[in-house]
Amino acid sequence: MKKTTDIISFEKGFACRWLAFHAYSFWKGRVAMYAILRALGVGPEDEVIVPGYTCVMDINPIKYLGAKAVYIDIEPKMYNMDPELLEGKITEKTKVIVAQHTYGYPCEMDAIMEIADRRGITVVEDCCLACGSMYKGRKTGVFGRAAYFSFQWNKPFTTGLGGMAIGRDDEFKEKMDALCEQELKMPSFKMSFMLALQRIVYGLVIYPRTTALITNVFRSLIKKGLVVGSSSTCEFEPTMPDDFFMGMGQSQASCGIARLRTLEKNMRHRREMKKVYDHLLAEAGFDVIEVPDYMDPVLVRYPVRIKDKEKALVEAVKAGVEIGSWFECPLHPIETPMAMYGYEDGMCPVAEQACREVVNLPVHPRTNEKMARRTVEFIRSFRG
């Protein structure tokens, strides 16, 4: 795939923000993950450790390569993989540990890296929900050998769809260069045009009061093939679609360059909204996550535990209140055929409980304190 000037510029600009030596853009974040695993030589019989509180689209790239996903339970406060359980999941077949920074809260990277380094295992960071989060003065994404990001609609940094892989060493670059030059496909004009049009519509109609309604309409249009969706029906099976391995299009890259200019403002707003929710939720009697002082998260959404999650989600749509359902099951979304992905009930009990209780609140640039007050007032009656 031949890259345009804007694609090259976006990759360089993004890499610079993360002090990475190399960056590669893709049609979706899961494609970036797939490319990284390919470059690392993941294949049949290999094992990849992942949290049992994630999206199935993060498991598909592992399955596409014939490898096995090994699920590890989470700690109950920041919803990241529990480092105390990590060593017990490592076998002689373990090839990669995927450190997912859930909701934007950084993993305990010191503990994870100590175990990985001692056992000679590669760490890849999943930064799809954590664009700009800091751990001990460094951005998430720079601790492992590589990291990947998603730029899908509801992520902290969005180009509608899109993803990025970053890495720091020359061997990684050599493998990624060869893979992309030989196999990466280019999105069609139709796909790029539809996505560009959807970004315009998204900017005009998506607000906290309209999000739930528009999301339902959008999902219906995806099923009819009338819009470009983040996931298609065929991706709920561990078989790689023919058009999966695609690079980023020109319009996505142009949007990405523009978004980089407002990235700091975006992150500041998310940090401020976290403070607002911390205060309002504590005032309303909810348990508020105590973040260690060596972490500075930039949240994609603000997670909170409630009772009767299903009822709350239904009532929120009627009330015009934006709350999200992540994660509906250990391999979100609820439609995932869990057995096909090797997950059995009881594997990750802490994660399963979180799936029953956690909803998430918006912190994106169109939220403000007034909306946050209304949202907290709505969920107050569902306090556990």
C-alpha positions as CSV (number, residue, x, y, z in Angstrom):
1,M,0.0,0.0,0.0
2,K,1.4,3.4,-1.0
3,K,1.0,6.0,1.7
4,T,-0.1,9.5,0.9
5,T,1.7,12.6,2.3
6,D,-1.1,13.0,5.0
7,I,-0.8,9.4,6.1
8,I,3.0,9.7,6.5
9,S,2.6,13.1,8.3
10,F,0.0,11.7,10.7
11,E,2.1,8.7,11.5
12,K,5.1,10.9,12.2
13,G,3.1,13.4,14.3
14,F,1.6,10.6,16.4
15,A,4.9,8.9,16.9
16,C,6.4,12.2,18.1
17,R,3.7,12.6,20.7
18,W,4.6,9.2,22.2
19,L,8.4,9.5,21.7
20,A,8.1,6.4,19.6
21,F,10.5,5.7,16.7
22,H,8.0,4.1,14.4
23,A,4.2,4.4,13.9
24,Y,1.9,2.6,11.5
25,S,-1.7,3.6,10.8
26,F,-4.6,1.2,10.0
27,W,-8.3,1.2,9.1
28,K,-9.1,0.0,12.7
29,G,-7.4,-0.5,16.0
30,R,-7.8,-4.3,15.9
31,V,-5.9,-4.3,12.6
32,A,-3.0,-2.6,14.4
33,M,-3.0,-5.3,17.0
34,Y,-3.0,-8.0,14.4
35,A,-0.1,-6.4,12.6
36,I,1.9,-6.2,15.9
37,L,1.3,-9.8,16.7
38,R,2.3,-10.8,13.2
39,A,5.5,-8.8,13.5
40,L,6.2,-10.4,16.8
41,G,5.9,-13.9,15.2
42,V,2.8,-15.0,17.1
43,G,1.4,-18.2,15.5
44,P,-0.2,-21.6,16.1
45,E,0.4,-23.1,19.5
46,D,1.4,-19.7,21.0
47,E,-0.4,-18.2,24.0
48,V,-1.3,-14.6,24.4
49,I,-2.4,-13.4,27.9
50,V,-5.2,-10.9,27.9
51,P,-7.6,-9.6,30.6
52,G,-10.9,-11.3,30.9
53,Y,-12.6,-7.9,30.7
54,T,-12.1,-6.7,27.1
55,C,-13.7,-6.5,23.7
56,V,-13.9,-9.6,21.5
57,M,-12.4,-7.6,18.7
58,D,-9.1,-7.7,20.7
59,I,-9.3,-11.5,20.8
60,N,-10.0,-12.0,17.0
61,P,-6.4,-11.0,15.9
62,I,-5.1,-13.7,18.3
63,K,-7.4,-16.3,16.9
64,Y,-6.7,-15.2,13.3
65,L,-3.1,-16.3,13.9
66,G,-4.0,-19.6,15.3
67,A,-2.8,-18.7,18.8
68,K,-4.7,-19.1,22.0
69,A,-6.0,-16.3,24.2
70,V,-5.4,-17.0,27.9
71,Y,-7.7,-14.9,30.1
72,I,-6.6,-13.4,33.4
73,D,-9.0,-11.9,36.0
74,I,-8.9,-8.2,36.9
75,E,-8.5,-6.3,40.1
76,P,-11.9,-4.7,41.1
77,K,-11.0,-1.0,41.4
78,M,-9.5,0.1,38.1
79,Y,-10.5,-3.0,36.1
80,N,-7.0,-3.9,34.8
81,M,-5.4,-7.3,34.8
82,D,-4.4,-8.4,38.3
83,P,-0.6,-8.6,38.4
84,E,-0.8,-11.0,41.3
85,L,-2.5,-13.6,39.0
86,L,-0.1,-13.0,36.1
87,E,2.7,-15.4,36.9
88,G,0.3,-18.3,37.4
89,K,-1.0,-17.9,33.9
90,I,2.4,-18.0,32.2
91,T,3.5,-21.3,30.5
92,E,6.3,-22.3,28.1
93,K,3.9,-21.4,25.3
94,T,3.3,-17.8,26.4
95,K,4.5,-15.4,23.7
96,V,2.9,-12.1,24.6
97,I,1.2,-10.3,27.5
98,V,-1.4,-7.7,26.4
99,A,-1.6,-4.9,29.1
100,Q,-4.9,-3.2,28.5
101,H,-5.3,0.1,30.2
102,T,-9.0,-0.2,30.9
103,Y,-11.2,2.9,30.8
104,G,-7.9,4.9,30.7
105,Y,-6.6,3.8,34.1
106,P,-3.0,2.7,33.6
107,C,-2.0,-0.9,34.4
108,E,0.6,-1.5,37.2
109,M,3.3,-1.5,34.5
110,D,6.2,-1.9,36.9
111,A,4.8,-5.2,38.2
112,I,3.8,-6.5,34.8
113,M,7.2,-5.6,33.2
114,E,9.2,-7.1,36.1
115,I,7.4,-10.5,35.6
116,A,7.6,-10.3,31.8
117,D,11.3,-9.3,31.7
118,R,12.2,-12.1,34.2
119,R,10.3,-14.7,32.2
120,G,11.5,-13.4,28.8
121,I,8.0,-12.5,27.5
122,T,7.1,-9.6,25.3
123,V,4.6,-7.0,26.5
124,V,2.2,-5.2,24.1
125,E,0.1,-2.3,25.5
126,D,-3.5,-1.9,24.6
127,C,-4.0,1.9,24.7
128,C,-7.3,1.9,22.9
129,L,-9.0,3.3,26.0
130,A,-6.1,5.3,27.3
131,C,-4.8,8.0,24.9
132,G,-2.5,10.2,27.0
133,S,-2.8,8.5,30.4
134,M,0.4,8.7,32.5
135,Y,2.1,6.2,34.7
136,K,5.0,7.4,36.8
137,G,5.6,10.4,34.6
138,R,5.5,8.5,31.3
139,K,2.7,8.0,28.8
140,T,1.1,4.6,28.6
141,G,2.2,3.0,25.4
142,V,6.0,3.4,25.9
143,F,6.6,0.6,28.5
144,G,6.1,-2.5,26.3
145,R,7.8,-3.4,23.1
146,A,4.8,-2.1,21.1
147,A,1.4,-0.5,21.7
148,Y,-1.7,0.0,19.7
149,F,-4.5,2.6,19.7
150,S,-8.1,2.7,18.4
151,F,-9.5,5.8,16.9
152,Q,-13.1,4.5,16.7
153,W,-16.0,6.9,17.3
154,N,-16.2,6.6,21.1
155,K,-12.5,6.6,21.8
156,P,-10.5,9.5,23.4
157,F,-8.9,10.3,20.0
158,T,-11.1,9.6,17.0
159,T,-11.0,9.7,13.3
160,G,-14.3,7.9,13.0
161,L,-12.6,4.6,12.6
162,G,-8.8,4.0,12.6
163,G,-5.9,2.7,14.6
164,M,-2.2,3.1,15.2
165,A,0.6,0.8,16.1
166,I,3.8,2.2,17.6
167,G,7.2,0.6,18.4
168,R,10.7,1.6,19.4
169,D,13.2,-0.9,18.0
170,D,14.6,-1.5,14.5
171,E,13.7,-5.2,14.4
172,F,10.1,-4.4,15.0
173,K,10.3,-1.7,12.2
174,E,11.8,-4.2,9.8
175,K,9.0,-6.7,10.3
176,M,6.3,-4.1,10.2
177,D,7.6,-2.5,7.0
178,A,7.8,-5.8,5.2
179,L,4.3,-6.9,6.4
180,C,2.7,-3.6,5.4
181,E,4.4,-3.3,2.0
182,Q,3.6,-6.9,1.0
183,E,0.0,-7.4,2.4
184,L,-1.7,-4.2,3.5
185,K,-4.7,-3.3,1.4
186,M,-6.0,0.2,0.7
187,P,-9.6,1.1,1.6
188,S,-11.9,1.7,-1.3
189,F,-13.0,5.2,-2.3
190,K,-16.6,4.2,-1.3
191,M,-15.5,3.2,2.2
192,S,-13.4,6.3,2.7
193,F,-16.2,8.6,1.3
194,M,-18.9,7.0,3.5
195,L,-16.7,7.3,6.6
196,A,-16.0,11.0,5.9
197,L,-19.7,11.6,5.4
198,Q,-20.4,9.8,8.7
199,R,-17.9,12.0,10.5
200,I,-19.8,15.1,9.4
201,V,-23.2,13.7,10.5
202,Y,-21.7,12.5,13.8
203,G,-20.5,16.0,14.5
204,L,-23.9,17.5,13.8
205,V,-26.2,15.1,15.7
206,I,-24.3,13.3,18.5
207,Y,-24.8,15.0,21.9
208,P,-25.3,13.4,25.3
209,R,-29.1,13.6,25.0
210,T,-29.2,12.0,21.6
211,T,-26.4,9.4,21.9
212,A,-28.5,6.4,22.8
213,L,-31.1,7.0,20.1
214,I,-28.6,7.8,17.3
215,T,-26.5,4.7,18.3
216,N,-29.5,2.4,17.9
217,V,-30.3,3.9,14.5
218,F,-26.7,3.6,13.5
219,R,-26.5,-0.1,14.4
220,S,-29.6,-0.7,12.3
221,L,-28.0,1.0,9.3
222,I,-24.8,-1.0,9.8
223,K,-26.8,-4.3,9.5
224,K,-28.2,-3.0,6.2
225,G,-24.8,-2.1,4.9
226,L,-25.7,1.6,4.6
227,V,-22.9,2.9,6.8
228,V,-19.4,1.9,7.7
229,G,-19.5,0.3,11.2
230,S,-16.7,-0.4,13.7
231,S,-17.8,-4.1,13.7
232,S,-19.5,-6.3,11.2
233,T,-21.5,-9.5,11.9
234,C,-18.7,-11.7,10.5
235,E,-16.3,-10.4,13.1
236,F,-18.2,-12.2,15.8
237,E,-16.5,-15.4,14.6
238,P,-12.8,-16.1,14.9
239,T,-12.3,-16.3,11.1
240,M,-10.5,-13.3,9.4
241,P,-12.6,-11.5,6.8
242,D,-11.0,-11.1,3.4
243,D,-10.9,-7.3,3.7
244,F,-9.6,-7.2,7.3
245,F,-5.9,-6.2,6.8
246,M,-6.4,-2.6,5.6
247,G,-4.4,0.6,6.1
248,M,-5.7,4.0,6.9
249,G,-7.4,6.1,4.2
250,Q,-6.5,9.6,3.2
251,S,-9.6,11.2,4.9
252,Q,-8.9,9.5,8.2
253,A,-5.3,10.7,8.2
254,S,-6.4,14.3,7.4
255,C,-8.8,14.1,10.3
256,G,-6.1,12.7,12.5
257,I,-3.7,15.5,11.8
258,A,-6.4,18.0,12.8
259,R,-7.2,16.1,15.9
260,L,-3.6,16.1,17.0
261,R,-3.8,19.9,17.2
262,T,-6.5,19.7,19.8
263,L,-5.3,16.6,21.6
264,E,-4.0,18.5,24.7
265,K,-7.3,20.4,25.0
266,N,-9.2,17.1,24.7
267,M,-7.1,15.5,27.5
268,R,-7.4,18.5,29.8
269,H,-11.2,18.4,29.4
270,R,-11.3,14.6,30.2
271,R,-9.2,15.2,33.3
272,E,-11.5,18.0,34.5
273,M,-14.6,15.9,33.9
274,K,-13.1,13.1,36.0
275,K,-12.7,15.6,38.9
276,V,-16.3,16.7,38.4
277,Y,-17.6,13.1,38.6
278,D,-15.3,12.3,41.5
279,H,-16.9,15.1,43.5
280,L,-20.5,14.5,42.4
281,L,-20.4,10.8,42.9
282,A,-18.8,11.0,46.3
283,E,-21.4,13.6,47.3
284,A,-24.1,11.1,46.1
285,G,-22.8,8.3,48.2
286,F,-21.0,6.2,45.5
287,D,-17.6,4.6,46.0
288,V,-15.1,6.7,44.1
289,I,-11.9,5.1,42.7
290,E,-8.8,6.2,44.6
291,V,-6.1,6.6,41.9
292,P,-2.5,6.3,43.2
293,D,-0.6,9.6,42.9
294,Y,1.8,8.1,40.4
295,M,-1.0,7.7,37.9
296,D,-2.7,10.4,35.9
297,P,-5.5,8.8,33.8
298,V,-7.2,10.3,30.8
299,L,-10.5,8.5,30.8
300,V,-12.4,7.3,27.7
301,R,-15.4,6.9,30.0
302,Y,-16.0,7.1,33.8
303,P,-16.9,3.7,35.2
304,V,-19.2,3.4,38.2
305,R,-21.0,0.4,39.8
306,I,-24.8,0.4,40.1
307,K,-27.5,-2.0,40.9
308,D,-30.0,-3.2,38.2
309,K,-27.8,-2.3,35.3
310,E,-30.2,-3.5,32.7
311,K,-33.0,-1.4,34.0
312,A,-30.8,1.7,34.3
313,L,-29.7,1.4,30.7
314,V,-33.3,1.2,29.5
315,E,-34.4,4.1,31.6
316,A,-31.5,6.2,30.5
317,V,-32.6,6.0,26.9
318,K,-36.0,7.3,27.9
319,A,-34.6,10.0,30.0
320,G,-32.1,11.2,27.3
321,V,-29.2,10.4,29.6
322,E,-25.9,9.1,28.1
323,I,-24.6,6.1,30.0
324,G,-22.7,3.3,28.4
325,S,-22.8,-0.5,29.0
326,W,-19.1,-1.4,28.7
327,F,-18.4,-4.2,29.4
328,E,-21.5,-6.3,29.0
329,C,-19.6,-9.6,29.3
330,P,-16.0,-10.6,29.7
331,L,-15.6,-10.4,25.9
332,H,-17.8,-7.5,25.1
333,P,-20.4,-7.2,23.5
334,I,-23.1,-9.5,24.8
335,E,-23.6,-11.2,21.4
336,T,-20.1,-12.7,21.6
337,P,-20.3,-16.6,21.3
338,M,-18.0,-17.0,24.3
339,A,-17.3,-20.7,23.9
340,M,-15.9,-20.1,20.4
341,Y,-13.3,-18.0,22.0
342,G,-12.4,-20.4,24.8
343,Y,-14.0,-18.5,27.6
344,E,-16.1,-20.4,30.2
345,D,-18.2,-19.0,32.9
346,G,-16.3,-18.6,36.1
347,M,-12.9,-18.1,34.5
348,C,-12.7,-14.5,35.7
349,P,-15.2,-14.0,38.5
350,V,-14.2,-10.5,39.4
351,A,-14.6,-9.4,35.8
352,E,-17.9,-11.2,35.5
353,Q,-19.2,-9.3,38.6
354,A,-18.0,-6.0,37.1
355,C,-19.9,-6.8,33.9
356,R,-23.1,-7.2,35.9
357,E,-22.6,-3.9,37.8
358,V,-20.5,-1.3,35.8
359,V,-21.9,1.4,33.6
360,N,-19.8,4.3,32.3
361,L,-20.4,8.0,32.1
362,P,-19.4,10.4,29.3
363,V,-16.3,12.6,29.6
364,H,-16.0,13.6,25.9
365,P,-15.6,17.2,24.8
366,R,-19.4,17.7,24.5
367,T,-20.0,17.1,28.2
368,N,-19.9,19.7,30.9
369,E,-20.6,20.0,34.7
370,K,-24.3,20.6,34.2
371,M,-24.7,17.4,32.1
372,A,-22.6,15.5,34.7
373,R,-24.9,16.7,37.5
374,R,-27.9,15.5,35.5
375,T,-26.3,12.1,34.9
376,V,-25.3,11.5,38.5
377,E,-28.8,12.5,39.6
378,F,-30.2,9.9,37.3
379,I,-28.0,7.1,38.5
380,R,-28.4,8.0,42.1
381,S,-31.5,5.8,42.4
382,F,-29.5,2.9,41.1
383,R,-26.8,3.2,43.7
384,G,-25.7,-0.2,44.9
